[in-house]
Amino acid sequence: MDLVDFKMTKDGLVLVIKDYESIQVILDQIVSKLSQMKGFFAAGDKIMLMMERHEMHSHDIPRIVSLLRQHGIDVAQILIGESFQNDLSSLSRMKLLEERETRSGTKVVKKHVRSGQAVVHSGDIVVLGNVHAGAELLAGGSIVVFGNVKGTLRAGLNEGDSAIIAALSMQPTLLQISGYILREVSNYEEPVIVQVKNGKIVVEKAKA
């Protein structure tokens, strides 16, 4: 069963991923599709990505984006909705910010991440600014924000529950580390470290 397909719309090409059980099946199908479309894409081409069960599968987005980048394809936007429609106006959009990686593989964002923007990386993410409500960070490793967090942070999507989240202050929409999710978070006006302890997410004030 094909769970992956490229759809052409008036706004551009969309990679549509249907609901699935195994991310490896999805990655294999993407590689197969790209092989069938050999010669269609040029290096640096940009597409949009839509996962029909975004909330359930968002933790896999860094692996999908990384695989596409290995094939010279950049994801410009993530579309959010229940099902794909040719008229994209009914779908919410998250614009991916393009930031270079350091030599260590960390992605450093030297500005605020605003509503409607997302940063996706298979390794660690460092933000030198605020993460606004309506913005989202998805990291395979840890996340460090030198600013205030009001958006959604998802860490450890590759690294697992050893990843951490740290910020100077936060009142986030949602926190996730690996498969652990925390939806209701108090307002912290001082530096905090978020990690998994005893099978749950714990938010603690950073020690001097």
ZATI-884184 format. One record per residue: residue in three letters; residue number from 0; x, y, z of N, C-alpha, C in turn. Coordinates in nm, 4 decimals. Layout:
REC  rest  nr  n.c1  n.c2  n.c3  ca.c1  ca.c2  ca.c3  c.c1  c.c2  c.c3
REC  ALA  NUM  X  Y  Z  X  Y  Z  X  Y  Z .
...
END
This chain:
REC  rest  nr  n.c1  n.c2  n.c3  ca.c1  ca.c2  ca.c3  c.c1  c.c2  c.c3
REC  MET  0  0.0843  -0.1198  0.0000  0.0000  0.0000  0.0000  0.0878  0.1248  0.0000 .
REC  ASP  1  0.0604  0.2148  -0.0939  0.1371  0.3386  -0.1010  0.0899  0.4357  0.0071 .
REC  LEU  2  0.1811  0.4718  0.0953  0.1506  0.5681  0.2009  0.2139  0.7035  0.1722 .
REC  VAL  3  0.2914  0.7102  0.0645  0.3663  0.8305  0.0289  0.3344  0.8674  -0.1156 .
REC  ASP  4  0.3084  0.9959  -0.1392  0.2819  1.0392  -0.2763  0.3177  1.1866  -0.2912 .
REC  PHE  5  0.3608  1.2236  -0.4104  0.3857  1.3635  -0.4427  0.2647  1.4178  -0.5178 .
REC  LYS  6  0.2105  1.5303  -0.4700  0.0935  1.5920  -0.5309  0.1307  1.7312  -0.5821 .
REC  MET  7  0.0950  1.7588  -0.7077  0.1209  1.8910  -0.7636  -0.0006  1.9803  -0.7404 .
REC  THR  8  0.0223  2.0988  -0.6852  -0.0838  2.1966  -0.6630  -0.0419  2.3289  -0.7268 .
REC  LYS  9  -0.1326  2.4232  -0.7274  -0.0992  2.5543  -0.7842  0.0053  2.6267  -0.6998 .
REC  ASP  10  0.0213  2.5833  -0.5731  0.1205  2.6447  -0.4848  0.2543  2.5721  -0.4868 .
REC  GLY  11  0.2601  2.4589  -0.5567  0.3845  2.3842  -0.5630  0.3642  2.2372  -0.5319 .
REC  LEU  12  0.4752  2.1650  -0.5217  0.4718  2.0206  -0.5006  0.4624  1.9885  -0.3516 .
REC  VAL  13  0.3739  1.8937  -0.3195  0.3527  1.8539  -0.1802  0.3817  1.7048  -0.1652 .
REC  LEU  14  0.4652  1.6708  -0.0677  0.4855  1.5308  -0.0311  0.3812  1.4970  0.0746 .
REC  VAL  15  0.2876  1.4100  0.0387  0.1777  1.3733  0.1286  0.2068  1.2368  0.1901 .
REC  ILE  16  0.2016  1.2306  0.3221  0.2259  1.1054  0.3937  0.1000  1.0689  0.4716 .
REC  LYS  17  0.0438  0.9541  0.4389  -0.0773  0.9076  0.5058  -0.0426  0.8454  0.6410 .
REC  ASP  18  -0.1458  0.8147  0.7186  -0.1254  0.7543  0.8497  -0.0479  0.6231  0.8351 .
REC  TYR  19  0.0421  0.5969  0.9280  0.1287  0.4795  0.9167  0.1636  0.4256  1.0546 .
REC  GLU  20  0.2206  0.3053  1.0557  0.2645  0.2428  1.1805  0.4162  0.2404  1.1930 .
REC  SER  21  0.4867  0.2282  1.0800  0.6326  0.2168  1.0832  0.6974  0.3305  1.0055 .
REC  ILE  22  0.7826  0.4085  1.0719  0.8525  0.5167  1.0037  0.9497  0.4611  0.9006 .
REC  GLN  23  1.0042  0.3425  0.9241  1.0978  0.2849  0.8278  1.0287  0.2563  0.6950 .
REC  VAL  24  0.9028  0.2126  0.7013  0.8259  0.1899  0.5785  0.8116  0.3209  0.5011 .
REC  ILE  25  0.7857  0.4299  0.5732  0.7709  0.5613  0.5090  0.9021  0.6045  0.4448 .
REC  LEU  26  1.0123  0.5897  0.5163  1.1425  0.6295  0.4618  1.1765  0.5479  0.3376 .
REC  ASP  27  1.1477  0.4181  0.3424  1.1750  0.3319  0.2266  1.0890  0.3725  0.1073 .
REC  GLN  28  0.9626  0.4077  0.1331  0.8740  0.4471  0.0235  0.9159  0.5816  -0.0362 .
REC  ILE  29  0.9665  0.6724  0.0474  1.0153  0.8006  -0.0049  1.1333  0.7772  -0.0982 .
REC  VAL  30  1.2273  0.6930  -0.0555  1.3437  0.6618  -0.1393  1.2990  0.5980  -0.2705 .
REC  SER  31  1.2010  0.5079  -0.2628  1.1493  0.4422  -0.3830  1.0856  0.5432  -0.4782 .
REC  LYS  32  1.0063  0.6358  -0.4225  0.9414  0.7380  -0.5053  1.0453  0.8271  -0.5726 .
REC  LEU  33  1.1468  0.8671  -0.4962  1.2506  0.9533  -0.5525  1.3272  0.8815  -0.6628 .
REC  SER  34  1.3469  0.7511  -0.6465  1.4142  0.6721  -0.7495  1.3313  0.6690  -0.8775 .
REC  GLN  35  1.1990  0.6551  -0.8616  1.1097  0.6537  -0.9777  1.1067  0.7895  -1.0475 .
REC  MET  36  1.1299  0.8966  -0.9701  1.1237  1.0326  -1.0247  1.2629  1.0874  -1.0554 .
REC  LYS  37  1.3589  0.9992  -1.0739  1.4965  1.0409  -1.0994  1.5025  1.1366  -1.2181 .
REC  GLY  38  1.5684  1.2491  -1.1987  1.5773  1.3501  -1.3032  1.4716  1.4581  -1.2917 .
REC  PHE  39  1.3694  1.4339  -1.2064  1.2624  1.5330  -1.1898  1.3089  1.6493  -1.1034 .
REC  PHE  40  1.3837  1.6173  -0.9964  1.4281  1.7201  -0.9030  1.5687  1.7681  -0.9366 .
REC  ALA  41  1.5918  1.8967  -0.9104  1.7259  1.9540  -0.9183  1.7712  1.9865  -0.7766 .
REC  ALA  42  1.9012  1.9882  -0.7539  1.9544  2.0165  -0.6206  1.9018  2.1500  -0.5690 .
REC  GLY  43  1.8510  2.1493  -0.4460  1.7993  2.2717  -0.3859  1.6523  2.2962  -0.4105 .
REC  ASP  44  1.5849  2.2052  -0.4820  1.4405  2.2203  -0.5034  1.3678  2.2200  -0.3697 .
REC  LYS  45  1.2607  2.2981  -0.3624  1.1837  2.3098  -0.2389  1.0445  2.2500  -0.2583 .
REC  ILE  46  0.9995  2.1764  -0.1576  0.8662  2.1185  -0.1600  0.7966  2.1491  -0.0275 .
REC  MET  47  0.6698  2.1121  -0.0193  0.5949  2.1189  0.1059  0.5717  1.9767  0.1566 .
REC  LEU  48  0.5586  1.9629  0.2864  0.5384  1.8317  0.3483  0.4081  1.8327  0.4262 .
REC  MET  49  0.3254  1.7309  0.4026  0.2024  1.7167  0.4800  0.1907  1.5753  0.5336 .
REC  MET  50  0.1710  1.5644  0.6652  0.1459  1.4358  0.7293  0.0020  1.4385  0.7794 .
REC  GLU  51  -0.0788  1.3441  0.7338  -0.2217  1.3492  0.7637  -0.2522  1.3319  0.9121 .
REC  ARG  52  -0.1605  1.2740  0.9887  -0.1769  1.2661  1.1345  -0.0593  1.3396  1.1979 .
REC  HIS  53  -0.0572  1.4716  1.1788  0.0581  1.5528  1.2180  0.0924  1.5367  1.3658 .
REC  GLU  54  -0.0065  1.5493  1.4520  0.0193  1.5448  1.5961  0.0761  1.4093  1.6373 .
REC  MET  55  0.0256  1.3025  1.5770  0.0701  1.1683  1.6130  0.2108  1.1386  1.5618 .
REC  HIS  56  0.2450  1.1930  1.4443  0.3709  1.1557  1.3797  0.4730  1.2690  1.3715 .
REC  SER  57  0.4476  1.3810  1.4374  0.5379  1.4957  1.4247  0.6801  1.4631  1.4693 .
REC  HIS  58  0.6945  1.3652  1.5603  0.8288  1.3301  1.6082  0.9152  1.2684  1.4983 .
REC  ASP  59  0.8530  1.2246  1.3880  0.9295  1.1654  1.2776  0.9722  1.2685  1.1729 .
REC  ILE  60  0.9245  1.3913  1.1852  0.9534  1.4930  1.0832  1.1032  1.5166  1.0639 .
REC  PRO  61  1.1851  1.5256  1.1714  1.3293  1.5466  1.1477  1.3927  1.4387  1.0609 .
REC  ARG  62  1.3527  1.3135  1.0782  1.4105  1.2053  0.9980  1.3677  1.2175  0.8518 .
REC  ILE  63  1.2429  1.2573  0.8296  1.1937  1.2732  0.6926  1.2629  1.3906  0.6241 .
REC  VAL  64  1.2720  1.5028  0.6945  1.3373  1.6218  0.6383  1.4845  1.5929  0.6093 .
REC  SER  65  1.5508  1.5223  0.7014  1.6920  1.4882  0.6826  1.7110  1.3987  0.5607 .
REC  LEU  66  1.6233  1.3007  0.5425  1.6324  1.2116  0.4266  1.6157  1.2893  0.2961 .
REC  LEU  67  1.5192  1.3789  0.2926  1.4976  1.4591  0.1720  1.6187  1.5468  0.1420 .
REC  ARG  68  1.6787  1.6036  0.2470  1.7974  1.6880  0.2272  1.9128  1.6067  0.1700 .
REC  GLN  69  1.9237  1.4807  0.2111  2.0287  1.3941  0.1568  2.0122  1.3749  0.0067 .
REC  HIS  70  1.8891  1.3909  -0.0414  1.8611  1.3776  -0.1844  1.8508  1.5143  -0.2530 .
REC  GLY  71  1.8967  1.6198  -0.1834  1.9018  1.7528  -0.2437  1.7699  1.8261  -0.2470 .
REC  ILE  72  1.6731  1.7829  -0.1649  1.5406  1.8449  -0.1639  1.5167  1.9107  -0.0288 .
REC  ASP  73  1.4762  2.0372  -0.0298  1.4486  2.1108  0.0933  1.2982  2.1205  0.1168 .
REC  VAL  74  1.2580  2.1071  0.2426  1.1179  2.1281  0.2799  1.1016  2.2742  0.3195 .
REC  ALA  75  1.0192  2.3467  0.2452  0.9995  2.4891  0.2719  0.8893  2.5125  0.3739 .
REC  GLN  76  0.7850  2.4274  0.3699  0.6713  2.4450  0.4595  0.6168  2.3099  0.5027 .
REC  ILE  77  0.5611  2.3075  0.6234  0.4871  2.1912  0.6711  0.3399  2.2291  0.6739 .
REC  LEU  78  0.2575  2.1485  0.6096  0.1134  2.1728  0.6054  0.0452  2.0880  0.7119 .
REC  ILE  79  -0.0509  2.1478  0.7814  -0.1188  2.0782  0.8902  -0.2686  2.0751  0.8623 .
REC  GLY  80  -0.3254  1.9553  0.8585  -0.4687  1.9387  0.8348  -0.5053  1.7927  0.8477 .
REC  GLU  81  -0.6342  1.7629  0.8453  -0.6800  1.6250  0.8614  -0.6522  1.5406  0.7377 .
REC  SER  82  -0.6657  1.6003  0.6200  -0.6429  1.5261  0.4962  -0.5999  1.6229  0.3871 .
REC  PHE  83  -0.5320  1.5697  0.2856  -0.4816  1.6535  0.1774  -0.5953  1.7043  0.0898 .
REC  GLN  84  -0.5846  1.8318  0.0512  -0.6777  1.8919  -0.0430  -0.5969  1.9753  -0.1415 .
REC  ASN  85  -0.6402  1.9745  -0.2686  -0.5680  2.0520  -0.3697  -0.5684  2.2008  -0.3387 .
REC  ASP  86  -0.6762  2.2472  -0.2741  -0.6822  2.3868  -0.2306  -0.6153  2.3957  -0.0939 .
REC  LEU  87  -0.4933  2.4460  -0.0916  -0.4151  2.4468  0.0324  -0.4548  2.5587  0.1276 .
REC  SER  88  -0.5462  2.6446  0.0844  -0.5823  2.7604  0.1666  -0.6490  2.7197  0.2976 .
REC  SER  89  -0.7064  2.5983  0.3021  -0.7751  2.5534  0.4233  -0.6793  2.4894  0.5240 .
REC  LEU  90  -0.5519  2.4751  0.4869  -0.4546  2.4091  0.5731  -0.3664  2.5112  0.6447 .
REC  SER  91  -0.3321  2.4807  0.7692  -0.2363  2.5643  0.8416  -0.0965  2.5374  0.7870 .
REC  ARG  92  -0.0112  2.6388  0.7922  0.1240  2.6246  0.7379  0.2283  2.6645  0.8408 .
REC  MET  93  0.3364  2.5879  0.8439  0.4530  2.6218  0.9245  0.5704  2.6395  0.8289 .
REC  LYS  94  0.6278  2.7589  0.8283  0.7423  2.7855  0.7412  0.8707  2.7426  0.8106 .
REC  LEU  95  0.9506  2.6605  0.7424  1.0769  2.6157  0.8001  1.1840  2.7224  0.7823 .
REC  LEU  96  1.2476  2.7582  0.8925  1.3570  2.8543  0.8869  1.4837  2.7837  0.8404 .
REC  GLU  97  1.5559  2.8465  0.7509  1.6798  2.7889  0.6993  1.7983  2.8493  0.7736 .
REC  GLU  98  1.8636  2.7681  0.8521  1.9811  2.8116  0.9265  2.0930  2.7101  0.9042 .
REC  ARG  99  2.2151  2.7596  0.8922  2.3284  2.6698  0.8716  2.3634  2.5956  1.0003 .
REC  GLU  100  2.4192  2.4774  0.9822  2.4652  2.3989  1.0962  2.6090  2.4375  1.1303 .
REC  THR  101  2.6449  2.4219  1.2583  2.7841  2.4390  1.2983  2.8609  2.3130  1.2589 .
REC  ARG  102  2.9918  2.3159  1.2738  3.0726  2.1987  1.2386  3.0375  2.0782  1.3244 .
REC  SER  103  2.9877  2.1030  1.4448  2.9512  1.9926  1.5342  2.8166  1.9314  1.4968 .
REC  GLY  104  2.7457  1.9954  1.4027  2.6157  1.9429  1.3618  2.4985  2.0081  1.4312 .
REC  THR  105  2.5257  2.1040  1.5207  2.4184  2.1762  1.5897  2.3613  2.2837  1.4975 .
REC  LYS  106  2.2304  2.2988  1.4985  2.1680  2.4066  1.4208  2.1464  2.5257  1.5130 .
REC  VAL  107  2.2050  2.6404  1.4775  2.1949  2.7615  1.5587  2.1069  2.8625  1.4862 .
REC  VAL  108  2.0006  2.9057  1.5531  1.9072  3.0039  1.4974  1.9331  3.1367  1.5670 .
REC  LYS  109  1.9810  3.2365  1.4920  2.0225  3.3633  1.5520  1.9132  3.4693  1.5400 .
REC  LYS  110  1.7914  3.4318  1.5720  1.6795  3.5262  1.5689  1.5597  3.4635  1.6383 .
REC  HIS  111  1.4540  3.5433  1.6576  1.3320  3.4908  1.7170  1.2647  3.3941  1.6193 .
REC  VAL  112  1.2003  3.2918  1.6737  1.1191  3.2013  1.5922  0.9738  3.2419  1.6158 .
REC  ARG  113  0.9109  3.2954  1.5125  0.7799  3.3576  1.5276  0.6663  3.2618  1.4931 .
REC  SER  114  0.5446  3.3031  1.5261  0.4264  3.2222  1.4985  0.4209  3.1841  1.3510 .
REC  GLY  115  0.3918  3.0564  1.3241  0.3858  3.0094  1.1865  0.5196  2.9645  1.1309 .
REC  GLN  116  0.6247  2.9693  1.2145  0.7573  2.9246  1.1716  0.7969  2.7987  1.2490 .
REC  ALA  117  0.8818  2.7178  1.1878  0.9297  2.5955  1.2522  1.0776  2.5772  1.2222 .
REC  VAL  118  1.1465  2.5124  1.3147  1.2854  2.4726  1.2941  1.2911  2.3217  1.3132 .
REC  VAL  119  1.3394  2.2508  1.2121  1.3475  2.1048  1.2160  1.4919  2.0635  1.1935 .
REC  HIS  120  1.5439  1.9788  1.2825  1.6830  1.9351  1.2685  1.6996  1.7981  1.3329 .
REC  SER  121  1.7818  1.7134  1.2722  1.8015  1.5778  1.3239  1.8930  1.5745  1.4458 .
REC  GLY  122  1.9647  1.6857  1.4726  2.0535  1.6938  1.5887  2.0023  1.7939  1.6910 .
REC  ASP  123  2.0962  1.8666  1.7553  2.0602  1.9661  1.8565  2.0230  2.0991  1.7914 .
REC  ILE  124  1.9355  2.1743  1.8595  1.8957  2.3082  1.8139  1.9256  2.4090  1.9245 .
REC  VAL  125  1.9897  2.5204  1.8873  2.0132  2.6323  1.9787  1.9482  2.7563  1.9182 .
REC  VAL  126  1.8654  2.8239  1.9963  1.7979  2.9454  1.9494  1.8473  3.0639  2.0313 .
REC  LEU  127  1.9000  3.1652  1.9621  1.9445  3.2885  2.0280  1.8328  3.3912  2.0132 .
REC  GLY  128  1.7248  3.3688  2.0849  1.6073  3.4539  2.0740  1.4887  3.3847  2.1379 .
REC  ASN  129  1.3704  3.4393  2.1166  1.2487  3.3841  2.1749  1.1803  3.2875  2.0786 .
REC  VAL  130  1.1018  3.1970  2.1345  1.0174  3.1078  2.0548  0.8728  3.1469  2.0841 .
REC  HIS  131  0.8094  3.2130  1.9888  0.6766  3.2693  2.0105  0.5684  3.1617  2.0091 .
REC  ALA  132  0.4531  3.1940  2.0655  0.3369  3.1060  2.0568  0.3030  3.0842  1.9096 .
REC  GLY  133  0.2725  2.9597  1.8735  0.2442  2.9283  1.7339  0.3667  2.8867  1.6557 .
REC  ALA  134  0.4849  2.8896  1.7200  0.6089  2.8417  1.6580  0.6404  2.7031  1.7125 .
REC  GLU  135  0.7248  2.6290  1.6398  0.7553  2.4922  1.6816  0.9007  2.4576  1.6511 .
REC  LEU  136  0.9667  2.3917  1.7472  1.1011  2.3384  1.7283  1.0932  2.1867  1.7377 .
REC  LEU  137  1.1521  2.1174  1.6394  1.1554  1.9713  1.6396  1.3002  1.9274  1.6247 .
REC  ALA  138  1.3551  1.8684  1.7295  1.4972  1.8330  1.7310  1.5161  1.6842  1.7548 .
REC  GLY  139  1.6101  1.6261  1.6799  1.6467  1.4878  1.7060  1.7214  1.4752  1.8375 .
REC  GLY  140  1.7905  1.5839  1.8778  1.8657  1.5861  2.0028  1.8030  1.6807  2.1036 .
REC  SER  141  1.8870  1.7633  2.1659  1.8413  1.8554  2.2700  1.8093  1.9929  2.2121 .
REC  ILE  142  1.7394  2.0744  2.2921  1.7025  2.2109  2.2528  1.7452  2.3067  2.3634 .
REC  VAL  143  1.8154  2.4131  2.3252  1.8529  2.5187  2.4194  1.8060  2.6516  2.3616 .
REC  VAL  144  1.7289  2.7262  2.4402  1.6751  2.8548  2.3952  1.7272  2.9647  2.4869 .
REC  PHE  145  1.8058  3.0567  2.4307  1.8537  3.1723  2.5059  1.7501  3.2838  2.4913 .
REC  GLY  146  1.6346  3.2597  2.5513  1.5229  3.3522  2.5422  1.4009  3.2904  2.6077 .
REC  ASN  147  1.2846  3.3465  2.5781  1.1589  3.3002  2.6358  1.0887  3.2044  2.5394 .
REC  VAL  148  1.0246  3.1023  2.5942  0.9545  3.0028  2.5126  0.8049  3.0090  2.5393 .
REC  LYS  149  0.7269  3.0291  2.4330  0.5814  3.0205  2.4431  0.5237  2.9236  2.3400 .
REC  GLY  150  0.6100  2.8716  2.2530  0.5645  2.7804  2.1488  0.5769  2.6350  2.1905 .
REC  THR  151  0.5867  2.5468  2.0914  0.5948  2.4023  2.1124  0.7374  2.3541  2.0892 .
REC  LEU  152  0.7910  2.2788  2.1854  0.9261  2.2240  2.1734  0.9191  2.0720  2.1786 .
REC  ARG  153  0.9781  2.0069  2.0779  0.9836  1.8606  2.0738  1.1308  1.8208  2.0581 .
REC  ALA  154  1.1861  1.7553  2.1590  1.3273  1.7166  2.1588  1.3403  1.5648  2.1706 .
REC  GLY  155  1.4630  1.5154  2.1468  1.4895  1.3730  2.1645  1.4193  1.2836  2.0650 .
REC  LEU  156  1.3855  1.3368  1.9474  1.3091  1.2580  1.8512  1.3950  1.1504  1.7854 .
REC  ASN  157  1.5274  1.1670  1.7914  1.6207  1.0618  1.7495  1.6997  1.0090  1.8685 .
REC  GLU  158  1.7403  1.1020  1.9549  1.8308  1.0702  2.0658  1.7614  0.9958  2.1793 .
REC  GLY  159  1.6296  1.0133  2.1916  1.5561  0.9464  2.2985  1.5446  1.0319  2.4232 .
REC  ASP  160  1.5106  0.9677  2.5357  1.4791  1.0440  2.6565  1.6017  1.0940  2.7325 .
REC  SER  161  1.7219  1.0783  2.6754  1.8403  1.1391  2.7364  1.8556  1.2851  2.6947 .
REC  ALA  162  1.7771  1.3290  2.5974  1.7813  1.4685  2.5523  1.7239  1.5600  2.6599 .
REC  ILE  163  1.7600  1.6877  2.6523  1.7069  1.7866  2.7461  1.6534  1.9070  2.6689 .
REC  ILE  164  1.5761  1.9879  2.7399  1.5318  2.1182  2.6906  1.5715  2.2207  2.7959 .
REC  ALA  165  1.6309  2.3308  2.7542  1.6690  2.4367  2.8478  1.6286  2.5715  2.7897 .
REC  ALA  166  1.5859  2.6630  2.8768  1.5456  2.7964  2.8318  1.5637  2.8955  2.9454 .
REC  LEU  167  1.5752  3.0241  2.9094  1.5906  3.1283  3.0115  1.4595  3.1539  3.0847 .
REC  SER  168  1.3477  3.1317  3.0164  1.2149  3.1412  3.0777  1.1172  3.0721  2.9839 .
REC  MET  169  1.0036  3.0274  3.0379  0.9096  2.9585  2.9498  0.7683  2.9523  3.0060 .
REC  GLN  170  0.6756  2.9573  2.9143  0.5354  2.9253  2.9373  0.4869  2.8591  2.8081 .
REC  PRO  171  0.5381  2.7393  2.7807  0.5201  2.6776  2.6488  0.3794  2.6229  2.6253 .
REC  THR  172  0.3484  2.6052  2.4981  0.2228  2.5416  2.4600  0.2289  2.3928  2.4878 .
REC  LEU  173  0.3441  2.3320  2.4564  0.3627  2.1876  2.4752  0.5114  2.1568  2.4789 .
REC  LEU  174  0.5492  2.0614  2.5640  0.6864  2.0118  2.5697  0.6856  1.8622  2.5424 .
REC  GLN  175  0.7816  1.8176  2.4624  0.7941  1.6744  2.4351  0.9405  1.6359  2.4345 .
REC  ILE  176  0.9726  1.5266  2.5016  1.1050  1.4654  2.4937  1.0839  1.3189  2.4606 .
REC  SER  177  1.1330  1.2780  2.3444  1.1108  1.1423  2.2956  0.9602  1.1155  2.2935 .
REC  GLY  178  0.9141  1.0097  2.3583  0.7713  0.9784  2.3569  0.6930  1.0384  2.4718 .
REC  TYR  179  0.7580  1.1206  2.5543  0.6924  1.1796  2.6711  0.6444  1.3211  2.6378 .
REC  ILE  180  0.5199  1.3512  2.6738  0.4593  1.4800  2.6396  0.4044  1.5468  2.7652 .
REC  LEU  181  0.4276  1.6768  2.7771  0.3740  1.7573  2.8864  0.2968  1.8734  2.8252 .
REC  ARG  182  0.1650  1.8748  2.8473  0.0795  1.9756  2.7842  0.0513  2.0952  2.8748 .
REC  GLU  183  0.0520  2.0758  3.0037  0.0235  2.1854  3.0963  0.1499  2.2184  3.1743 .
REC  VAL  184  0.2069  2.3349  3.1440  0.3331  2.3753  3.2056  0.3138  2.5095  3.2745 .
REC  SER  185  0.3645  2.5202  3.3960  0.3548  2.6462  3.4697  0.4395  2.7535  3.4022 .
REC  ASN  186  0.4196  2.8771  3.4443  0.4970  2.9896  3.3923  0.6269  3.0008  3.4715 .
REC  TYR  187  0.7388  2.9828  3.4039  0.8696  2.9935  3.4688  0.9395  3.1191  3.4178 .
REC  GLU  188  0.9706  3.2102  3.5084  1.0348  3.3355  3.4701  1.1844  3.3337  3.4980 .
REC  GLU  189  1.2381  3.2148  3.5257  1.3806  3.1990  3.5484  1.4306  3.0823  3.4636 .
REC  PRO  190  1.5632  3.0687  3.4478  1.6170  2.9594  3.3659  1.5734  2.8222  3.4178 .
REC  VAL  191  1.5351  2.7351  3.3249  1.4886  2.6012  3.3619  1.5537  2.4956  3.2726 .
REC  ILE  192  1.5573  2.3741  3.3255  1.6016  2.2575  3.2494  1.4893  2.1544  3.2541 .
REC  VAL  193  1.4559  2.1014  3.1387  1.3487  2.0023  3.1270  1.4114  1.8697  3.0862 .
REC  GLN  194  1.3784  1.7642  3.1600  1.4323  1.6325  3.1269  1.3359  1.5237  3.1720 .
REC  VAL  195  1.3630  1.4021  3.1289  1.2795  1.2885  3.1680  1.3406  1.2218  3.2904 .
REC  LYS  196  1.2584  1.2086  3.3951  1.3006  1.1404  3.5171  1.1894  1.0463  3.5622 .
REC  ASN  197  1.2264  0.9224  3.5881  1.1302  0.8231  3.6379  1.0058  0.8135  3.5498 .
REC  GLY  198  1.0282  0.8187  3.4189  0.9189  0.7968  3.3256  0.8258  0.9138  3.3045 .
REC  LYS  199  0.8689  1.0357  3.3407  0.7856  1.1530  3.3146  0.8731  1.2757  3.2947 .
REC  ILE  200  0.8162  1.3783  3.2307  0.8893  1.5024  3.2069  0.8879  1.5878  3.3332 .
REC  VAL  201  1.0062  1.6343  3.3711  1.0214  1.7166  3.4911  1.0846  1.8500  3.4516 .
REC  VAL  202  1.0258  1.9600  3.4998  1.0793  2.0940  3.4759  1.1415  2.1431  3.6063 .
REC  GLU  203  1.2701  2.1778  3.6023  1.3405  2.2204  3.7227  1.4132  2.3520  3.6981 .
REC  LYS  204  1.4227  2.4331  3.8015  1.5004  2.5559  3.7918  1.6477  2.5204  3.7742 .
REC  ALA  205  1.7132  2.5920  3.6835  1.8549  2.5658  3.6585  1.9375  2.6077  3.7799 .
REC  LYS  206  2.0340  2.5247  3.8163  2.1191  2.5552  3.9304  2.2330  2.6462  3.8875 .
REC  ALA  207  2.2661  2.7408  3.9744  2.3743  2.8356  3.9440  2.5079  2.7637  3.9436 .
END
